[in-house]
């Protein structure tokens, strides 16, 4: 089945929705029946847990306030390109380590910028934001939200904000839930698509590029009423 081949760890509810869109009547089974079929075939997706620290928040740079935190001045995304969330995730290679920097639109869930790199130097992390800014269409105010890692607080990264008129927001503690959406997208990319260790950085970049494309254009989201991030993003 093409869906399982391209998205082997897609959740059963999302798989059920996609099957219902297929023209073949034989694929239009009920949700409970699909769970039963997958369980009997040992094809149910079991959750994985992985954690690798990439944030160094012990530095001298200024930490910006959290504009997404509940309160009178809270910024709540109601359209694309109003709030972007950024994070860095660890990607093991067969020999060595790589990192993936992501910038995700909070409204559409679309990954608008990404970069695969071998070190945590700021200029590597900034490439993901540069990619996102290059495809930005709106001139409305834009909030960039991240953790308080040294890369995001650095002068080089903050200069990008100033140059493009981006408003900076950061978590105000070590609570991962303050950047939950970015963490969630990291998890989806690694646990559903990047299932095989890349041999080297070049293969990692190819795998991430293909995975982001599938995530943006083929993966339905329950929070988006089973639309894809690209569908929601382009609707505005």
HUDA-V404259 format. One record per residue. N is the residue number from 1. SS is DSSP state (alpha for helix, beta for strand, coil for the rest). D_CENTER is the distance of its C-alpha to the mean C-alpha in Angstrom with 2 decimals. Layout:
n=N ss=SS d_center=D_CENTER
n=N ss=SS d_center=D_CENTER
This chain:
n=1 ss=coil d_center=25.43
n=2 ss=alpha d_center=22.97
n=3 ss=alpha d_center=20.22
n=4 ss=alpha d_center=20.53
n=5 ss=alpha d_center=20.90
n=6 ss=alpha d_center=17.66
n=7 ss=coil d_center=15.67
n=8 ss=coil d_center=17.85
n=9 ss=coil d_center=15.88
n=10 ss=coil d_center=15.18
n=11 ss=coil d_center=16.57
n=12 ss=alpha d_center=20.18
n=13 ss=alpha d_center=19.93
n=14 ss=alpha d_center=17.48
n=15 ss=alpha d_center=19.73
n=16 ss=alpha d_center=22.72
n=17 ss=alpha d_center=21.53
n=18 ss=alpha d_center=21.03
n=19 ss=alpha d_center=24.41
n=20 ss=alpha d_center=26.09
n=21 ss=coil d_center=25.22
n=22 ss=coil d_center=27.09
n=23 ss=coil d_center=30.73
n=24 ss=coil d_center=32.27
n=25 ss=alpha d_center=33.80
n=26 ss=alpha d_center=33.74
n=27 ss=alpha d_center=29.95
n=28 ss=coil d_center=30.25
n=29 ss=coil d_center=30.64
n=30 ss=coil d_center=30.02
n=31 ss=alpha d_center=27.01
n=32 ss=alpha d_center=29.26
n=33 ss=alpha d_center=30.88
n=34 ss=alpha d_center=27.63
n=35 ss=alpha d_center=26.78
n=36 ss=alpha d_center=30.32
n=37 ss=alpha d_center=30.12
n=38 ss=alpha d_center=26.95
n=39 ss=alpha d_center=28.44
n=40 ss=alpha d_center=31.72
n=41 ss=coil d_center=30.07
n=42 ss=coil d_center=27.96
n=43 ss=coil d_center=24.78
n=44 ss=coil d_center=23.08
n=45 ss=coil d_center=19.66
n=46 ss=coil d_center=20.17
n=47 ss=coil d_center=17.55
n=48 ss=coil d_center=16.91
n=49 ss=coil d_center=16.62
n=50 ss=coil d_center=15.71
n=51 ss=coil d_center=15.68
n=52 ss=coil d_center=16.29
n=53 ss=coil d_center=16.88
n=54 ss=coil d_center=15.55
n=55 ss=coil d_center=16.56
n=56 ss=coil d_center=20.10
n=57 ss=coil d_center=21.09
n=58 ss=coil d_center=24.81
n=59 ss=coil d_center=25.74
n=60 ss=coil d_center=28.04
n=61 ss=coil d_center=25.69
n=62 ss=coil d_center=25.45
n=63 ss=coil d_center=22.80
n=64 ss=coil d_center=21.98
n=65 ss=coil d_center=22.24
n=66 ss=coil d_center=19.55
n=67 ss=coil d_center=19.71
n=68 ss=coil d_center=17.47
n=69 ss=coil d_center=19.89
n=70 ss=coil d_center=22.41
n=71 ss=coil d_center=25.56
n=72 ss=coil d_center=27.57
n=73 ss=coil d_center=25.43
n=74 ss=coil d_center=22.01
n=75 ss=coil d_center=19.67
n=76 ss=coil d_center=18.16
n=77 ss=coil d_center=16.06
n=78 ss=coil d_center=18.23
n=79 ss=coil d_center=17.18
n=80 ss=coil d_center=14.64
n=81 ss=coil d_center=14.76
n=82 ss=coil d_center=16.09
n=83 ss=beta d_center=13.35
n=84 ss=beta d_center=10.39
n=85 ss=beta d_center=8.51
n=86 ss=beta d_center=8.18
n=87 ss=beta d_center=8.20
n=88 ss=beta d_center=9.70
n=89 ss=beta d_center=9.80
n=90 ss=beta d_center=13.00
n=91 ss=beta d_center=13.77
n=92 ss=beta d_center=17.43
n=93 ss=beta d_center=19.66
n=94 ss=coil d_center=23.03
n=95 ss=coil d_center=24.67
n=96 ss=coil d_center=22.77
n=97 ss=beta d_center=19.32
n=98 ss=beta d_center=16.41
n=99 ss=beta d_center=13.35
n=100 ss=beta d_center=10.02
n=101 ss=beta d_center=9.17
n=102 ss=beta d_center=6.04
n=103 ss=beta d_center=6.83
n=104 ss=beta d_center=5.42
n=105 ss=beta d_center=8.56
n=106 ss=coil d_center=9.57
n=107 ss=coil d_center=12.12
n=108 ss=coil d_center=10.92
n=109 ss=coil d_center=7.23
n=110 ss=coil d_center=7.33
n=111 ss=beta d_center=5.57
n=112 ss=beta d_center=8.90
n=113 ss=beta d_center=9.29
n=114 ss=beta d_center=8.94
n=115 ss=beta d_center=11.85
n=116 ss=beta d_center=13.25
n=117 ss=beta d_center=16.15
n=118 ss=coil d_center=18.92
n=119 ss=coil d_center=19.40
n=120 ss=coil d_center=17.96
n=121 ss=coil d_center=20.11
n=122 ss=alpha d_center=19.01
n=123 ss=alpha d_center=19.67
n=124 ss=alpha d_center=17.11
n=125 ss=alpha d_center=14.32
n=126 ss=alpha d_center=15.74
n=127 ss=alpha d_center=15.34
n=128 ss=alpha d_center=11.67
n=129 ss=alpha d_center=13.01
n=130 ss=alpha d_center=16.03
n=131 ss=alpha d_center=14.28
n=132 ss=alpha d_center=12.63
n=133 ss=alpha d_center=16.10
n=134 ss=alpha d_center=17.90
n=135 ss=coil d_center=16.58
n=136 ss=coil d_center=16.94
n=137 ss=coil d_center=19.66
n=138 ss=coil d_center=20.46
n=139 ss=coil d_center=22.82
n=140 ss=coil d_center=22.25
n=141 ss=coil d_center=21.32
n=142 ss=beta d_center=17.73
n=143 ss=beta d_center=16.39
n=144 ss=beta d_center=13.98
n=145 ss=beta d_center=13.01
n=146 ss=beta d_center=12.40
n=147 ss=coil d_center=14.36
n=148 ss=coil d_center=17.85
n=149 ss=coil d_center=17.39
n=150 ss=alpha d_center=20.07
n=151 ss=alpha d_center=17.98
n=152 ss=alpha d_center=16.74
n=153 ss=alpha d_center=20.29
n=154 ss=coil d_center=22.12
n=155 ss=alpha d_center=24.46
n=156 ss=alpha d_center=22.80
n=157 ss=alpha d_center=19.40
n=158 ss=alpha d_center=21.25
n=159 ss=alpha d_center=23.47
n=160 ss=alpha d_center=20.65
n=161 ss=alpha d_center=20.17
n=162 ss=alpha d_center=23.91
n=163 ss=alpha d_center=24.36
n=164 ss=alpha d_center=22.01
n=165 ss=coil d_center=22.87
n=166 ss=beta d_center=19.52
n=167 ss=beta d_center=19.99
n=168 ss=beta d_center=18.61
n=169 ss=beta d_center=17.53
n=170 ss=beta d_center=16.99
n=171 ss=coil d_center=17.16
n=172 ss=coil d_center=20.87
n=173 ss=coil d_center=20.96
n=174 ss=coil d_center=19.46
n=175 ss=coil d_center=18.11
n=176 ss=alpha d_center=14.49
n=177 ss=alpha d_center=14.57
n=178 ss=alpha d_center=14.88
n=179 ss=alpha d_center=11.22
n=180 ss=alpha d_center=10.31
n=181 ss=alpha d_center=7.47
n=182 ss=alpha d_center=5.49
n=183 ss=alpha d_center=7.19
n=184 ss=alpha d_center=6.62
n=185 ss=alpha d_center=3.08
n=186 ss=alpha d_center=4.80
n=187 ss=alpha d_center=7.64
n=188 ss=alpha d_center=7.16
n=189 ss=alpha d_center=6.73
n=190 ss=alpha d_center=9.62
n=191 ss=alpha d_center=11.68
n=192 ss=alpha d_center=11.81
n=193 ss=alpha d_center=11.87
n=194 ss=coil d_center=12.70
n=195 ss=coil d_center=15.82
n=196 ss=coil d_center=18.37
n=197 ss=coil d_center=18.82
n=198 ss=beta d_center=19.03
n=199 ss=coil d_center=22.54
n=200 ss=coil d_center=21.75
n=201 ss=alpha d_center=19.46
n=202 ss=alpha d_center=20.37
n=203 ss=alpha d_center=19.45
n=204 ss=alpha d_center=16.12
n=205 ss=alpha d_center=15.34
n=206 ss=alpha d_center=16.63
n=207 ss=alpha d_center=14.67
n=208 ss=alpha d_center=11.25
n=209 ss=alpha d_center=12.51
n=210 ss=alpha d_center=13.69
n=211 ss=alpha d_center=10.72
n=212 ss=alpha d_center=8.47
n=213 ss=alpha d_center=11.67
n=214 ss=alpha d_center=12.16
n=215 ss=alpha d_center=8.84
n=216 ss=alpha d_center=9.51
n=217 ss=alpha d_center=13.22
n=218 ss=coil d_center=14.24
n=219 ss=coil d_center=12.18
n=220 ss=beta d_center=13.72
n=221 ss=beta d_center=12.41
n=222 ss=alpha d_center=15.19
n=223 ss=alpha d_center=14.18
n=224 ss=alpha d_center=14.60
n=225 ss=coil d_center=17.91
n=226 ss=coil d_center=16.77
n=227 ss=beta d_center=15.86
n=228 ss=beta d_center=13.05
n=229 ss=alpha d_center=10.57
n=230 ss=alpha d_center=12.87
n=231 ss=alpha d_center=15.91
n=232 ss=alpha d_center=15.10
n=233 ss=alpha d_center=14.19
n=234 ss=alpha d_center=17.40
n=235 ss=coil d_center=19.50
n=236 ss=coil d_center=19.98
